[in-house]
Amino acid sequence: MFENTQQVIARIGETDQLYLTNNTPELALERADLRLQLTTLSHLRQEQLHFLQEAIVLLEQARCEYEEMPMPLYLNLSLHLAKAYMVYFEITKERRFALITQQILKPLTVNENGDIYLFLAYAAVVKQEYALTRHWLNKYSNTAEFDIELLQQHSSFSPLHTENWFLTLIQC
């Protein structure tokens, strides 16, 4: 991640110029990631929503525009898209963004990726679908990406901190 907003904006200009000559899914991913970084750097809600919308368009377009791409790249695009929608949820508190995240990632669970399981658990917990949250967190706990501290610190999972199954999960 860049150190300051000016560096991010400068890199956006560079990548937008590259887009004009040779767009690739990797470039779309970088362009979207830069906009997600601006979202976290901004303190103005309207700016955040604008950057999120740009990131979402870039990611959606990249996922559809290229007929063939390596599966890891497609997963990365999808995970960034899920992240963008969940950041959208964090800003607006509209649960429909959690549903969209579920729709994006559910078909990709065959890849047994821990980050996919974590985002599905995150989307489920904000929708108060605790049985699904437990399901996805159990799958997440069996992956290399499993991060106990993240589950303990992420505010969305705090309603589960008194549940026996959750306590057992984080004591692994």
ROPAVO-528277 format. One record per residue (C-alpha): x, y, z; residue number from 0; residue in three letters. Coordinates in nm, 3 decimals, m for minus. Layout:
// ROPAVO-528277
SITE        c1        c2        c3   num   residu
SITE         X         Y         Z   NUM      ALA
...
This chain:
// ROPAVO-528277
SITE        c1        c2        c3   num   residu
SITE     0.000     0.000     0.000     0      MET
SITE     0.123     0.348    m0.075     1      PHE
SITE     0.215     0.582     0.208     2      GLU
SITE    m0.013     0.872     0.121     3      ASN
SITE    m0.303     0.985    m0.090     4      THR
SITE    m0.087     1.169    m0.346     5      GLN
SITE     0.108     0.852    m0.422     6      GLN
SITE    m0.214     0.655    m0.471     7      VAL
SITE    m0.358     0.924    m0.698     8      ILE
SITE    m0.035     0.940    m0.900     9      ALA
SITE    m0.040     0.562    m0.947    10      ARG
SITE    m0.407     0.577    m1.051    11      ILE
SITE    m0.308     0.823    m1.323    12      GLY
SITE    m0.030     0.590    m1.438    13      GLU
SITE    m0.252     0.283    m1.443    14      THR
SITE    m0.533     0.468    m1.617    15      ASP
SITE    m0.285     0.562    m1.892    16      GLN
SITE    m0.176     0.199    m1.919    17      LEU
SITE    m0.541     0.101    m1.953    18      TYR
SITE    m0.567     0.310    m2.268    19      LEU
SITE    m0.292     0.111    m2.441    20      THR
SITE    m0.315    m0.240    m2.299    21      ASN
SITE    m0.583    m0.340    m2.051    22      ASN
SITE    m0.538    m0.672    m1.872    23      THR
SITE    m0.717    m0.838    m1.580    24      PRO
SITE    m0.407    m0.775    m1.368    25      GLU
SITE    m0.418    m0.405    m1.452    26      LEU
SITE    m0.790    m0.392    m1.371    27      ALA
SITE    m0.713    m0.553    m1.036    28      LEU
SITE    m0.446    m0.295    m0.959    29      GLU
SITE    m0.669    m0.007    m1.070    30      ARG
SITE    m0.952    m0.133    m0.848    31      ALA
SITE    m0.718    m0.194    m0.554    32      ASP
SITE    m0.591     0.163    m0.577    33      LEU
SITE    m0.947     0.290    m0.556    34      ARG
SITE    m1.012     0.068    m0.255    35      LEU
SITE    m0.705     0.222    m0.094    36      GLN
SITE    m0.847     0.569    m0.160    37      LEU
SITE    m1.169     0.457     0.006    38      THR
SITE    m0.981     0.382     0.327    39      THR
SITE    m0.780     0.705     0.306    40      LEU
SITE    m1.084     0.925     0.254    41      SER
SITE    m1.289     1.059     0.543    42      HIS
SITE    m1.577     1.182     0.328    43      LEU
SITE    m1.864     0.939     0.277    44      ARG
SITE    m1.945     1.062    m0.076    45      GLN
SITE    m1.583     1.019    m0.184    46      GLU
SITE    m1.569     0.673    m0.033    47      GLN
SITE    m1.884     0.567    m0.217    48      LEU
SITE    m1.751     0.712    m0.543    49      HIS
SITE    m1.421     0.522    m0.515    50      PHE
SITE    m1.606     0.203    m0.422    51      LEU
SITE    m1.835     0.233    m0.724    52      GLN
SITE    m1.535     0.279    m0.952    53      GLU
SITE    m1.360    m0.022    m0.799    54      ALA
SITE    m1.671    m0.238    m0.834    55      ILE
SITE    m1.715    m0.146    m1.201    56      VAL
SITE    m1.350    m0.225    m1.276    57      LEU
SITE    m1.365    m0.560    m1.098    58      LEU
SITE    m1.701    m0.666    m1.244    59      GLU
SITE    m1.585    m0.572    m1.592    60      GLN
SITE    m1.257    m0.760    m1.557    61      ALA
SITE    m1.434    m1.073    m1.435    62      ARG
SITE    m1.664    m1.070    m1.739    63      CYS
SITE    m1.450    m0.914    m2.011    64      GLU
SITE    m1.181    m1.178    m2.039    65      TYR
SITE    m1.287    m1.521    m2.158    66      GLU
SITE    m0.982    m1.696    m2.019    67      GLU
SITE    m0.766    m1.613    m1.723    68      MET
SITE    m0.587    m1.819    m1.461    69      PRO
SITE    m0.812    m1.929    m1.176    70      MET
SITE    m0.596    m1.761    m0.906    71      PRO
SITE    m0.640    m1.428    m1.085    72      LEU
SITE    m1.016    m1.479    m1.115    73      TYR
SITE    m1.030    m1.564    m0.743    74      LEU
SITE    m0.832    m1.252    m0.660    75      ASN
SITE    m1.066    m1.035    m0.868    76      LEU
SITE    m1.364    m1.197    m0.696    77      SER
SITE    m1.220    m1.153    m0.348    78      LEU
SITE    m1.146    m0.786    m0.417    79      HIS
SITE    m1.501    m0.748    m0.544    80      LEU
SITE    m1.637    m0.910    m0.227    81      ALA
SITE    m1.417    m0.681    m0.019    82      LYS
SITE    m1.551    m0.377    m0.205    83      ALA
SITE    m1.910    m0.481    m0.139    84      TYR
SITE    m1.842    m0.548     0.228    85      MET
SITE    m1.674    m0.207     0.263    86      VAL
SITE    m1.989    m0.069     0.099    87      TYR
SITE    m2.186    m0.249     0.371    88      PHE
SITE    m1.962    m0.104     0.643    89      GLU
SITE    m2.027     0.247     0.516    90      ILE
SITE    m2.401     0.217     0.447    91      THR
SITE    m2.509    m0.071     0.678    92      LYS
SITE    m2.725    m0.200     0.392    93      GLU
SITE    m2.743    m0.580     0.418    94      ARG
SITE    m2.799    m0.621     0.045    95      ARG
SITE    m2.425    m0.577    m0.001    96      PHE
SITE    m2.366    m0.883     0.216    97      ALA
SITE    m2.610    m1.076    m0.004    98      LEU
SITE    m2.422    m0.966    m0.315    99      ILE
SITE    m2.098    m1.084    m0.155   100      THR
SITE    m2.255    m1.424    m0.092   101      GLN
SITE    m2.374    m1.444    m0.453   102      GLN
SITE    m2.025    m1.365    m0.583   103      ILE
SITE    m1.835    m1.608    m0.363   104      LEU
SITE    m2.068    m1.905    m0.309   105      LYS
SITE    m1.996    m2.056    m0.654   106      PRO
SITE    m1.622    m2.030    m0.580   107      LEU
SITE    m1.623    m2.242    m0.263   108      THR
SITE    m1.511    m2.546    m0.464   109      VAL
SITE    m1.166    m2.383    m0.460   110      ASN
SITE    m1.145    m2.434    m0.082   111      GLU
SITE    m0.994    m2.090    m0.027   112      ASN
SITE    m0.985    m1.961     0.330   113      GLY
SITE    m1.044    m1.600     0.230   114      ASP
SITE    m1.361    m1.701     0.047   115      ILE
SITE    m1.488    m1.882     0.357   116      TYR
SITE    m1.402    m1.582     0.577   117      LEU
SITE    m1.589    m1.336     0.354   118      PHE
SITE    m1.888    m1.572     0.339   119      LEU
SITE    m1.885    m1.594     0.720   120      ALA
SITE    m1.858    m1.215     0.744   121      TYR
SITE    m2.152    m1.169     0.505   122      ALA
SITE    m2.357    m1.428     0.695   123      ALA
SITE    m2.291    m1.278     1.039   124      VAL
SITE    m2.395    m0.928     0.933   125      VAL
SITE    m2.717    m1.079     0.798   126      LYS
SITE    m2.755    m1.257     1.136   127      GLN
SITE    m2.742    m1.596     0.967   128      GLU
SITE    m2.554    m1.758     1.253   129      TYR
SITE    m2.584    m2.119     1.136   130      ALA
SITE    m2.428    m2.023     0.802   131      LEU
SITE    m2.166    m1.816     0.983   132      THR
SITE    m2.072    m2.123     1.187   133      ARG
SITE    m2.058    m2.337     0.874   134      HIS
SITE    m1.823    m2.100     0.692   135      TRP
SITE    m1.606    m2.036     0.998   136      LEU
SITE    m1.564    m2.410     1.051   137      ASN
SITE    m1.445    m2.441     0.691   138      LYS
SITE    m1.222    m2.134     0.737   139      TYR
SITE    m1.063    m2.287     1.048   140      SER
SITE    m0.935    m2.578     0.839   141      ASN
SITE    m0.740    m2.358     0.597   142      THR
SITE    m0.391    m2.210     0.603   143      ALA
SITE    m0.545    m1.860     0.605   144      GLU
SITE    m0.715    m1.917     0.943   145      PHE
SITE    m0.647    m1.618     1.170   146      ASP
SITE    m0.775    m1.645     1.527   147      ILE
SITE    m0.684    m1.285     1.611   148      GLU
SITE    m0.886    m1.155     1.319   149      LEU
SITE    m1.195    m1.339     1.441   150      LEU
SITE    m1.144    m1.211     1.794   151      GLN
SITE    m1.087    m0.850     1.687   152      GLN
SITE    m1.335    m0.807     1.400   153      HIS
SITE    m1.637    m0.627     1.542   154      SER
SITE    m1.885    m0.813     1.321   155      SER
SITE    m1.802    m1.139     1.496   156      PHE
SITE    m1.843    m0.996     1.849   157      SER
SITE    m2.204    m1.128     1.883   158      PRO
SITE    m2.053    m1.476     1.862   159      LEU
SITE    m1.794    m1.432     2.136   160      HIS
SITE    m2.019    m1.593     2.397   161      THR
SITE    m2.120    m1.890     2.182   162      GLU
SITE    m1.962    m2.220     2.290   163      ASN
SITE    m1.891    m2.329     1.935   164      TRP
SITE    m1.712    m2.000     1.862   165      PHE
SITE    m1.503    m2.025     2.180   166      LEU
SITE    m1.403    m2.378     2.082   167      THR
SITE    m1.317    m2.263     1.731   168      LEU
SITE    m1.082    m1.988     1.844   169      ILE
SITE    m0.908    m2.213     2.098   170      GLN
SITE    m0.778    m2.450     1.828   171      CYS
